[in-house]
Amino acid sequence: GPCFNLSHAGSLVVLGIGDAELGIDVERAGRKLSDSVLRCLTPEERSWLEKVRPEDPTAFFRLWTAKESIMKATGLGLQLSPRSFHVLPVADGLHNILEQDWHLYWRSPAEDYILCAASREPSPPSLNFFSARELLL
């Protein structure tokens, strides 16, 4: 049957549906971060972030949504340390992560939101967006 994954941030809820394992994460990118969150990144990711963050305040959230979508897609969740793998380059397409091929897709579904979908299949999963209110009706 189809595979699915659900994520939410603020009042936005996203449901991803596909034919293979997938993970979805959406985050509100406008919030302030403490430097302690950088501990979840690999040294390569921290270096990349230092270079691009002055021009791109959403850069950390692009890294984090990719990491969380992979952790969810593997079925391991937080049992998989986010420091145990990197998601560079931050570009749509094929990535070899944890010795497996994953396809990563980033989107901005609404102002100040970043979404990443990780899938084993090469085409992006179907994404369905709901407000929290719509989901409860």
C-alpha positions in Angstrom: 0.0 0.0 0.0 1.0 3.6 -0.1 3.4 5.0 2.5 2.7 8.3 4.3 4.2 10.7 6.8 2.7 13.6 8.7 4.3 16.8 10.0 3.1 20.1 11.5 4.4 23.4 12.6 2.4 26.3 13.9 -1.0 26.0 12.2 0.3 24.2 9.1 -0.1 20.5 8.7 1.4 18.5 5.8 0.7 14.9 4.8 3.1 13.3 2.4 1.9 10.2 0.4 4.1 8.0 -1.8 4.9 4.5 -3.0 8.0 4.0 -0.9 9.4 4.9 2.5 9.2 8.7 3.0 9.6 11.3 5.7 8.3 14.8 5.9 9.3 17.7 8.1 8.0 21.3 8.1 9.4 24.0 10.4 8.6 27.7 10.9 11.8 29.3 9.8 11.2 32.8 11.3 12.0 31.9 14.9 15.3 32.8 16.7 17.7 29.9 17.4 20.2 29.4 20.2 23.7 28.3 19.3 23.1 25.1 21.2 21.0 23.7 18.3 24.2 23.6 16.2 25.2 20.5 18.1 22.9 18.4 16.0 24.9 19.2 12.9 28.0 17.5 11.5 31.2 19.6 11.2 30.7 19.8 7.5 27.2 21.1 8.0 28.3 23.7 10.6 31.0 24.9 8.2 28.4 25.2 5.3 26.0 27.0 7.7 28.6 29.6 8.8 29.2 30.5 5.1 25.6 30.8 4.0 23.6 31.9 7.1 24.5 35.7 6.8 22.7 35.7 3.4 20.2 33.0 4.1 18.5 33.0 7.5 16.5 29.9 6.6 19.7 27.8 6.1 19.6 26.0 9.4 16.0 25.0 8.9 16.8 23.6 5.5 19.4 21.4 7.1 17.2 20.4 10.1 14.1 19.6 8.0 16.2 17.3 5.8 17.7 15.6 8.8 14.4 15.1 10.5 12.7 13.8 7.3 15.5 11.2 6.9 15.2 10.2 10.6 11.4 9.7 10.1 11.8 8.0 6.7 14.1 5.4 8.2 11.6 4.6 10.9 14.3 5.3 13.6 13.2 8.8 14.5 15.4 10.3 17.3 17.1 6.9 17.9 19.2 8.0 14.8 21.5 10.7 15.9 21.3 13.7 13.6 25.1 14.0 13.9 25.6 10.5 12.4 24.9 11.7 8.8 25.0 14.8 6.7 22.5 16.1 4.1 24.8 18.2 2.0 24.5 19.5 -0.6 21.3 21.3 0.2 19.8 20.8 -3.2 16.9 18.8 -4.5 17.7 15.4 -5.9 19.6 12.2 -5.1 21.6 12.0 -1.9 23.5 9.0 -0.5 22.8 9.0 3.2 23.6 6.2 5.6 24.7 4.1 2.6 21.3 4.3 1.0 19.9 6.4 -1.9 17.4 9.1 -0.8 15.8 11.8 -2.8 15.4 15.1 -0.9 13.0 17.8 -2.0 12.7 21.2 -0.3 9.7 23.5 -0.5 8.4 26.7 1.1 4.7 25.9 1.5 3.9 29.3 3.2 5.8 32.4 4.2 8.4 31.6 6.9 8.0 27.8 6.5 10.5 25.3 5.2 9.6 21.8 4.3 11.7 18.8 3.3 10.5 15.5 2.0 12.8 12.5 1.9 11.8 9.5 -0.3 13.3 6.4 -1.6 11.6 7.0 -5.0 12.9 9.6 -7.5 9.7 11.5 -7.9 8.5 13.8 -5.0 5.8 12.4 -2.9 2.3 13.9 -3.1 2.0 16.7 -0.5 -1.3 17.7 1.0 -1.5 20.8 3.2 -4.1 21.5 5.9 -4.6 24.0 8.6 -4.9 22.5 12.1 -8.5 23.5 12.0 -9.2 21.7 8.8 -7.6 18.5 10.1 -9.9 18.6 13.2 -13.1 19.0 11.2 
